[in-house]
Amino acid sequence: MRKPGIEQYAVSRPKLKSRTAAVGLNVLLPGAGYLYMGRWFAGIFGGALILAILMRSSQEYLFGVWIVTNLIMAIDMCLLSSDRQYKQKDFQ
């Protein structure tokens, strides 16, 4: 009887998440993109913080605050995604 070789075992690599989907989720609901990317603490805490900031800002500045917070989260999503792709190359 032949022993199974290493080539018979499939190594599962974590599936890369879409950066565009993460940014889109953050636009719809602050913190949802972080949850999608697997960063639970950042998603829950960041989402609550952004919602608190939006609730405390006056109506005349609400759109500007929304744009700035989404821009910050989009930049962070890009950095997170590139960091994960860099770590993926280490495993290959």
N, C-alpha and C positions, 0 to 999 in steps of 0.2 A: 504494500500500500504506500502510495506516494504522499509525502508530507506537503501541506500547502506552502507555497512559496510566498514571498512578500508581494509579488506582483498580483496575487489573487485578492489582496485586500485593497479596497478602494479608500483613498484618503479623501475625506470630505473637507473641502475648503469653504470657509464662510462666504456666502453670497454677497457680492458688493451691492450696496444699496445705492439707489439713484439720488444724486445730489439735487437734481431738479425736483424730484418728488418731495424731498425733505424741505426744500425752500418753499415749495407750493403749500405743503402742509402747515408750515410756520406762518404763512400769509393768512391762511384760513383760520387757524387756531394757534395762537402763540404757544410754543413748546411741543406741538404735535410732531414737528420734524425731528426734534431730538429724541422723542419716544420711538419714532420710526427707525432712527439710526442706532437705537439701543442704549442711549444715554438717558436712563430713567431719572436720575437725580436732577440733571440739567433740564430735562423736559418738564418735570413737575415744578421745580423751584423757579426756573426761568419763566415758565408760563404764568405761574402765580404772580411773579414779580412784574411781568409786562402787563398783565391784567390790572394789577393794583396801580401801576403808573398811569395806565389809560383811564382808569376810573377817577383818579385824583386830578388829572389835567383838565383844564377848562375847555369848553367846546370850541373855542376859537383856535386852540393849538392842537386839538385832537388828531387831525389828519397829519400834521407835521410830526407829532410824536409817534404815530403809527408807522409812518414812512421810515423814520430814523431807527426805531426798534426793529423793524423788519430788515432794514439794511444791515444792522449789526448782526442779527441772527443769520442772514444770508452769508455774510463774510465768515462767520464762525462755522457754518455748514460746509463752506468750501474748504476751510482749513481742516476740519474734521475729516472730510472725505479724502483729501489729499494725504492726510496722515495715515488713514486706513489703507490707502492704495500703496503707500510706501511700506507699511508693515506687511502687506500681502506679498510684495516682491521679496522680502526677507525669507518667506516660507517656500518660495519656489526654487 
